[in-house]
Amino acid sequence: QSVLTQPPSVSGASGQRVTISCTGSSSNIGAGFDVHWYQHLPGTAPKLLIYGNSNRPSGVPDRFSGSKSGTSASLAITGLQAEDEADYYCQSYDISLSAWVFGGGTKLTVL
Amino acid sequence: QVQLQQSGPGLVKPSQTLSLTCAISGDSVSSDSAAWNWIRQSPSRGLEWLGRTYFRSRWYNDYAIYVKSRITISPDTSKNQFSLHLNSVTPEDSAVYYCARGYASGHFDYWGQGTLVTVSS
């Protein structure tokens, strides 16, 4: 069981908007630690999508955005495209475990 | 452009030591702003951070408590690489292992290609 909780799956039609939630606790997200998001395609290395809650690395389309509030964070994807089908993971730091922790991952299906 | 190239065996026997190496190009293992991490992924445990090594006037290591008694991560400045050694492995250590560069806010911006390691006799 992952320290950060994500829905196992989400889906949306091409062109629509979806959000993926990441719920933590007072020992990680709620303690003020940043949340980061990764896109993972099978057989490849995870790709950094959002860092520091809401910042996009160079080359990541502005269709991807992140936010954080309290003990939770969200990743929003607008204008869904077939190439967005992947697994998405959130990540933060947990002070109780003294470790970086990940969510269980959310599989995005583009209908 | 930073690139991380992993190498090491894909099959390890139970009770033996898992050893992987991550060669760095485009940055230095002695960087005073980066940290060099090992992360693994398995169907049962998901993505799991294992530990890191980094240089801030001297070398430091941080290890996850769930592997702390079995893990060593060490830099090799002559080859600009770092290694993972995980001893006394069991089938539960079977996973895809990744090396990754970490930064101050705790995100991992560059990853190795991943190595599938199976622990089996």
Interface residues (C-beta under 8 A of the other chain):
Chain A: S2 F33 D34 H36 Y38 T44 A45 P46 K47 L48 Y51 G52 P57 Y89 Q91 S92 Y93 L97 S98 A99 W100 V101 F102 G103 G104 G105
Chain B: N37 G46 L47 E48 W49 D62 A64 I65 Y98 G102 Y103 S105 G106 H107 F108 D109 W111 G112 Q113 G114
